[in-house]
Amino acid sequence: MKIIFKIRMLETKLKLFFIFVVLIFISACSMQIGKKKPNIIIVFADDLGYGDLQCYNPESKIPTPNLNSLAEEGIRFTDAHTSAAVCTPSRYSLLTGRYCWRSRLKRGVLSGYSATLIEKDIPTIGHLLQDNGYHTTIIGKWHLGVDWVWKNRIDSGGGLKHIPEREDIDYSEPVLSGAKEAGFDYSYILPGSLDMGPYTYLENNRVVDVPSEDFEAVGFPKYIRKGHISKSFSHEKALAHLTTKVVKHIRVQSKKSNPFFLYFPLTAPHKPVIPSKKFKGKSGLGDYGDFVMQIDWVVGEVKKAVKSAGIEEETIIMVSSDNGSFMYRLNPDRPDHTDDPTIQGYRAENHKANGNLRGTKADIYEGGHRVPFIFHWKGANLNIKEIDQTVCLTDVLATIADIVNADLNKEKAQDSYSFAPLLHGNDRYRPAVVHHSARGHFALRDGKWKLIFSTGSGGRAKPRGKAFAKPYQLYDMENDPAETVNLAEKFPEIVEKLELELEKIRKSN
């Protein structure tokens, strides 16, 4: 009996040992899978509103099937915000994880002739991923300043009125600082915006085609500013041209052994609103609606390229916008503003580009900075479909650092807080979010409360108000997302609490 008992004991120990070995093997395999770093693609639209997409605004008549599908397969953030209500500061914050008012740019945007905004000692998403084995690329709109080689220097620090003569810049020389210095191994960029010169492309800090002509300004509804232009440059073909380059890049990089990061900032639907012939007249809402349809096509092309390359499971695709829609305000006294069929998409009775949110691009109100944000990662098997917690796009940097298990320089990226726990249905800590308008007005969002430190919009909507002039505006975003009832007088203790909170954040640089 003792011998049989010992044999059985030995069998049991062997079985346990075998199970233990198998578990270690499975665990090791899981760890290896977890260590495989995903490709990361960020598609960053230009002036795309919260209400432009059907997956955010069921009343939208603009067909957006590719974005709808991406949202259905991925995660839709319903309370995501850019750090500012205009282009340049939002782009700075996305890449650096810092509020732009910590930089030299306290209000407004740069021009295509402005000097580099991102400081030399500030790491970006590009730098972080380069340090972790990624090939990093930007193809699209830059709008963060480049250091041109000047023959006759002008004040290139900022502003849209500083337009030099062509002879003032040596376009034949590579720029002294640009996307390369911001952490991108390969870059193909439009220096400013599609409505501001110079109208040319820079590839790896060199002008592709030297601007040899002067472009005269074009008025509404196209609206293009005066600037230098290359003979080969086409405003109408810009978005399609950039998309072709992106698709080719995905195809090439998918065959490489190391993961890649692709930042694809679009030129649409920002003015000039000039959709390709393929989309002209398709939406029934004029050029604006057609341009949004083209954005949807662009996202579809990116997704298709990822799928055909066989890397869909291991690729993260994020889609968002740099601020709310500009939604041009029509002037009833101008016949061309009321009868032109190309501008029907601007009419609030036809389409609400910012949904039911108050304000537009540039404003401190929600329409200025609450944006669509879709996170898609097929291979991660994320079960969450919608996230309603407040996030800021400064948080993308810390989230990427979490996903690829990289060290984040929190001292430099002090306004970035990872939302990775939210992707798995967990809570996470994030201090209040600071909003910033085009004119440099502040607001603070903490939980359901939003305090605007201004008597107006701080942007385009009237009254524009004065920054830090009272009475302030306090809104309950949980029950009043349209910001219709000012509760500042009713809850003075909340106002005081948020005042102290903003001051603490502003001094934390």
C-alpha positions, 0 to 999 in steps of 0.5 A: 500500500505504501508503494502504491501511495508513493507512486500516486504521490509522485504522479501527482507531483509530476502532473503539478510540475507539468502544469507549472511548466505549461503555465510558465510557458503560456505566461512567457508567450503572453509576455512576448506578445505584450512586448510586441509594440504596435504601429501607431497612426494618428490622423489629425483633421483640420477644423473637423467639428464634433457634429460633422460625423454621423457617429457623433451626430445622428442628424448629420446628412454628410455620409461618413461610413468609414469613420462610422465603421472605425468608431463602431469597431473601436472606441468613441470618446464623447468628451475629448478636447484639444488644448486650445481652440485653434490650430498651432497650439493644439498641434504643439500640445498633441506632440509635446503633452504640454499646454501651448501657453507654456510656450512663447505662443500665448494666443493666435497661430503661427504662419508658414514663415514663422520660426520653430515653436517646439523648444529644443529641450522639449521631447515629442511623441516622435522623440519618445518613439524613436528612443523605443525602436520606432521609425517616425514619420509625418506627412501633412500639415505642420503649422508649428514653424520652421527656421528658414534660411533668411537673406533679409530677416523679418520678424518671423516669430508669429502672426499672419501679417508677416509675409516676406518677399520671395527674395528674403528667403533662400528656399534652395537651402534646407531649413535650419530646424523643422520636423526632423528636429521634432523627432521625425525620421522622415517628413513631407510637410506643408509648412503652414496651412493650406490657406497660408504661404509658402505654398510648397512642400518640405521633404526632410527639411528641404523644399521639394520645388522652390517657390518661384511665383507669388500667389494673390489672395482669393476671397470667400468661400475659398479664402486663400491668403497671399504667399509664395507658391511653387509651380507644381503646387496645387491647392485642389490636389493637396489632400489627395496627394498627401493621402497617396504618399501616406498609403505608399508609406504604410505599404513600405513600412509594413515590410520593415522589422521595426514598428512605425509611427505615422502622424498624418495631419490633414489639410481639411476641412479647413479653408480653402474648402476645395474638395476634389472633383471626385467628391464635388456635389456628392453631399448635397451640402455644398463644398463643406459637406463634400470636403468632409466626405473626402476626409472620410474617404482619406480615413478609409484609404488609411484603414484599407492600406493597413488591412491590405498590408496585413498589419491591422491587428498590430496597428493603432489608428487614432482619428481626431481634430485640432479644434472645432469647425469654423462654421462660417457665419453668413451675412444676410446682407450679402447676396453671395452669402445667401444664394451661393449653393457651394456654401449650404453646408455652412448654414446651421439650418442645413448642418450643425458642424459642431452639433448642439455645442455652443460656439465655433473654432477659436471660442472658449465654448465647447464648439471651439475645443470639444472634438471627435476622437476615435481610438481603434486597435483591433488586436487589443480586443478592447471591450469598451465602446464608448468613453465619456470621461473628460480627456485632453489630447495632451494625454495622447503622449502619456498614453502612447508611453504606457502602451509601448512601455516607455519612460515618460519625461513627466517634468517636460510633458507635465500636462499629459496623463495616460488614458490607457486605463480607460481603454480597459474599463478602469478609472484613472486620475486626471487633474482638471483640463485647461481650455484656451481660446484664440485670444488667450482666454482660459477655462477650467474643466473639473468633473462636471464643472467648467469655469470660463475666466472671461466675460465672453467667448475669447474668440469669434463669437460676440461678445468676445469679452475680456480675459480674467474680467468678471463676472466669470461664467460657470456651467454644469456640463453634465446637465447643460453641455450647451452652456446656456445657464451661467451658475457663477452667482449661485455657486461662488464656492465652486468659482473660488475653488476652480480659480485656485486650481487654475492658478496652481496649474499655471504656476506649475511650469 
